[in-house]
Every structure is written in C-alpha cells, then in structure tokens.
C-alpha cells in the first residue's frame, strides 16, 4: 500500500516538473588555480515559467554543470512571481533599473512577437507573453538585466487589482 502512494507521489512530482518551461540564460565557468593545476567550477542562471503568468529565476553554483543547472532551477521554482498577461501582452509600459542596467517593456499588438534579447526574452517566453516590445539600456550584464526585468514585473499592475484597490468596478475603470 505504501509503494502505491510513493508511486503516485512520484507521478505527481514528474507531472509538476513537466508543466514548467526551463530556460538557461547564462552558464559561466570560473577557474581557481591550485597547487595541482586549475580547478573549474560553474555557475548557472536560469528562468522557469509555466507559460500561464508565473515566472521565476535562479542562480546556482557547483563543481559540475548539471548540478549547477539543477540548483538554479530549484531556486527559480521557489522564487516564482505573478506576471500579469492580458491578450498575450503586458498591461502597460514599465521601466525599471537594477544597478547599471535598465529595462523598458512596452505592450504590443498581437502578431508582433517578442522583440527582446537574452534574459528579457527568456522571461517573457517562460511567462507566457507572446507580444511585447523591450529595450535594454545601459550595462548588458545578464544577471543585472534579469533583476531589472523582474523589477519591471513587480511594478506591473493588473486591472482587476487596481479596480479592487480603488473600490470601483472593472467596467468603471476601463470605461
């Protein structure tokens, strides 16, 4: 009887893992010079999303590539945030910066596609956005661009939430 429960849990776990889209943004190799030669370690930056408006990022370090990627994906699943998606795009223009990197996101009409590069594209694809315009300004450090993108996501407001906060109906807000 216990074996059946364990099998069901394994199936459920596999199903949950399959519903996420995992994208590797950056894999970095660092070398430490020791007495016997060089010792390599790896760091991985990944984005995880369910294509339904939930997205997260993670950063993992290990002596093995696969272990670094696994750690970063685990962290990304723990750091999921809600990305408001309306008709395949974001609700409004937003701009945010992290250190020297600035990211500008603009909604786009259907058929435009994801006009973004690197980390911003990975976040938008994983989050389920199909049409968006973006511009990365300043430093192109991928970690900082990713953090700026998530700052943008935190500043995005959903129409339902705004209407609720103002104490109005959604129809009154949209007109």
C-alpha positions in Angstrom: 0.0 0.0 0.0 2.9 2.4 0.8 4.5 1.6 -2.5 1.4 2.7 -4.4 1.4 6.1 -2.5 5.1 6.6 -3.3 4.4 5.9 -7.0 1.5 8.3 -7.0 3.7 11.0 -5.4 6.5 10.3 -8.0 4.0 10.6 -10.8 2.6 13.9 -9.4 6.1 15.3 -8.9 7.0 14.4 -12.5 3.8 16.0 -13.8 4.6 19.2 -11.8 8.1 19.3 -13.2 6.9 18.8 -16.8 4.5 21.7 -16.7 7.4 24.2 -16.2 9.4 25.7 -19.1 13.1 25.9 -18.1 15.5 28.2 -19.9 19.2 28.5 -19.3 20.1 32.2 -19.6 23.8 32.0 -18.8 26.4 29.3 -17.9 29.7 30.6 -16.6 32.9 28.7 -15.9 35.4 30.0 -13.4 38.9 28.7 -12.7 40.7 28.6 -9.4 44.4 28.0 -9.7 45.6 25.5 -7.1 48.8 23.5 -6.5 47.9 20.7 -8.8 46.6 22.9 -11.6 43.2 24.6 -12.3 40.0 23.7 -10.5 36.9 24.6 -12.5 33.5 25.5 -11.1 30.3 26.5 -12.9 27.5 29.0 -12.3 24.1 28.8 -14.0 21.4 31.4 -14.3 18.0 30.0 -15.3 14.5 31.2 -15.8 11.5 28.9 -15.1 7.8 29.6 -16.0 4.5 27.8 -16.7 3.5 30.0 -19.7 0.4 31.0 -17.7 1.8 34.1 -16.0 4.1 32.6 -13.4 7.8 33.1 -13.8 10.9 32.9 -11.6 14.7 33.0 -11.8 17.5 31.2 -10.0 21.3 31.3 -9.7 23.2 28.1 -8.8 26.9 27.3 -8.4 28.6 23.9 -8.3 31.7 22.0 -9.5 29.6 20.2 -12.1 27.5 21.8 -14.9 24.4 19.6 -14.4 24.5 20.2 -10.7 24.7 24.0 -11.1 21.8 24.0 -13.5 19.7 21.7 -11.2 20.4 24.1 -8.2 19.5 27.2 -10.2 16.2 25.6 -11.5 15.3 24.6 -7.9 15.9 28.2 -6.7 13.9 29.5 -9.7 10.9 27.3 -8.7 11.0 28.7 -5.2 11.2 32.4 -6.4 8.1 32.4 -8.7 6.2 35.7 -9.2 3.0 36.5 -11.0 3.3 38.2 -14.4 0.0 39.8 -15.4 -0.7 38.8 -19.1 -3.6 40.4 -21.0 -4.3 39.2 -24.6 -0.8 37.8 -24.8 0.9 41.1 -23.8 1.6 43.1 -20.7 -1.0 45.6 -19.4 1.1 48.9 -19.7 4.5 50.4 -20.3 7.0 49.9 -17.5 10.7 50.8 -16.9 13.0 49.6 -14.1 16.7 49.6 -13.3 19.0 47.4 -11.3 22.5 48.8 -10.8 23.7 50.0 -14.2 21.1 48.0 -16.3 17.7 49.5 -17.2 14.9 47.5 -18.9 12.0 49.1 -20.7 8.9 47.0 -21.5 6.0 48.1 -23.7 2.8 46.2 -24.7 2.5 45.2 -28.4 -0.5 44.3 -30.6 -0.9 40.6 -31.5 1.4 39.3 -34.2 4.3 41.5 -33.1 6.1 38.7 -31.3 8.7 39.0 -28.5 11.0 41.8 -29.5 13.6 41.3 -26.8 17.0 39.8 -26.4 18.7 37.4 -23.9 17.3 37.4 -20.4 14.2 39.5 -21.2 13.2 37.1 -24.0 13.7 34.1 -21.7 11.4 35.7 -19.0 8.7 36.7 -21.5 8.6 33.3 -23.2 8.6 31.4 -19.9 5.8 33.7 -18.5 3.5 33.2 -21.5 3.8 36.6 -23.1 3.6 36.4 -26.9 3.8 40.0 -27.9 6.0 42.6 -26.2 8.5 45.3 -27.1 11.6 45.8 -24.9 14.8 47.7 -24.8 17.7 47.0 -22.5 19.6 50.2 -21.8 22.9 50.6 -20.0 25.0 47.7 -18.8 24.4 44.4 -20.6 25.4 42.2 -17.6 22.8 39.4 -17.9 22.3 39.0 -14.2 21.5 42.7 -13.7 19.3 42.8 -16.8 17.3 39.8 -15.4 17.0 41.5 -12.0 15.8 44.7 -13.7 13.2 42.7 -15.7 11.8 41.2 -12.5 11.7 44.7 -11.0 9.6 45.6 -14.1 7.3 42.7 -13.5 6.8 43.7 -9.8 5.8 47.2 -11.0 3.2 45.9 -13.5 -0.4 46.4 -12.3 -3.3 44.2 -13.2 -6.6 46.0 -14.0 -8.6 43.8 -11.6 -6.2 44.6 -8.7 -6.3 48.3 -9.4 -10.1 48.3 -9.6 -10.3 46.4 -6.3 -7.8 48.8 -4.6 -9.8 51.9 -5.8 -13.1 50.3 -4.8 -14.5 50.5 -8.3 -15.9 48.0 -10.7 -13.7 46.8 -13.6 -16.1 48.4 -16.1 -15.8 51.9 -14.5 -12.0 51.6 -14.6 -11.7 50.6 -18.2 -14.6 52.8 -19.4 
